[in-house]
Amino acid sequence: MARIKIKAQLLAGEVIALGPGKADLLEGIAREGSISAAARAMGLSYRRAWLMIDATNRAFAAPLVALHPGARIGATLTEEGHAVLGEFRALEAALAAAGERHAAPLLARLRRAAETD
């Protein structure tokens, strides 16, 4: 099946402040209550996940993740984190919808996926 894939990334200089992977990690933290649990669920190392969150927190004017060392819940999304995540997911949906509309003529020119396999 022919389709288009559009990936949104917010850049702060050369740093990816937020992209699909970091958004997935934020959702995991909101669901799991910790960076380590969210990382495990995504198949990431804790170090990689922590570096992603650190870069994201530094890129935004206000942190998106609050850390609670030693507490039962080790990390939570801040109010800003929830807002940014919602806005990013809305941006992704809008880009996908616009991409589908604008890509339709190009996609129609592609060979069928079964023909290329």
N, C-alpha and C positions, 0 to 999 in steps of 0.2 A: 504494500500500500504506500503510495507516495504521500509524503507529508512534509511540513516545514517544522523546524525546531529553532526557536529563538531563545537565547539565554541573556537575561538581564544581569548586569553587574554595575554596582555603584562604585566609582573609583574616587579615592581621596588621594590625589597625587598619583603615585604608582601603586598604592595599596588598594586591594579589593576590599572595600569597606563592607559590602554585602553582595552576595550572589546566591545562587540556588543552594549550594552546599552549606553556606553559613546560615541561610534561612532555615534549612532542614535541621541544623544543629540547634538553632534557637528554639524551634518547635520541640525538639527532643528534650531540651532543658526545661521548657515549660511543662512538658508531660512527665518527665522523670524526676525533676527536682534536684538534679546534679549533672555536672559536666561529665563525670566518669560514666554514669549510667547512660546518658545520651550518646556518648562516644561509643560505648559497647554496642548499643542498639544500631549504630551506623557502621560498625566495623572499623572505627578509627581508634588510634592510640589516644590515651588521655593527653599526652603531650601535644599531639597534633590538634586536638580539640581545644586545649587550653590556649595554644598559640592563635588559633582562629578567633576565639572569643576575645583574647587580649587585643588583637589587631582591630577587631570590630569595635570594642569599647573605646579604644584610643582614637578611632576615626570619627566617631560621632561626638557632637557637642556634649551630650549626656550619655552615661553608660547605658547599654541595653541589657546587660546581665549584672545582677548583684550577687556577690559571693558571700557565703555565710560559713566560713571555716568552723569545723567542730560542731555545727548544728545538725539536726536530723535532716534538714533540707539544705544541701550544700550550695545550691545556686538557684536563683529565680530570675525571670525576666522582670525588668523594671516596668513601670508604666510606659516609659519611653520605648522600651523594648517591644512591648505588645503593640504600641502604635506603629512603630517602624515596620515590624513584621507584617502587620495587616496592610499597611500601605505598599510594601514591597510585593506581597502576594496579589494585591489589586493591580499593580503595575504589570506583573507577569501575565495576569489574565487579559489585561487590555492589549498588551503586546501580542499575545497569542491570537486573540480575536482579529486584530488588525493584520497580523501576518497571514492568517488563513485567507482573509478577504483579498489581500494584495498578491498573495502567492498563487492563487487559484489558476491564473493563466499559465504561470510557469510550471506548476505541478501537472497540469493537463498535457504539457509537452514531454514529460518524462515517460520512459517505458514503464510498463507495469512491473511491480516488484517481482512477480513470478517469472517474468520474461528475463530478468537480469540475474536470477539465482542459478 
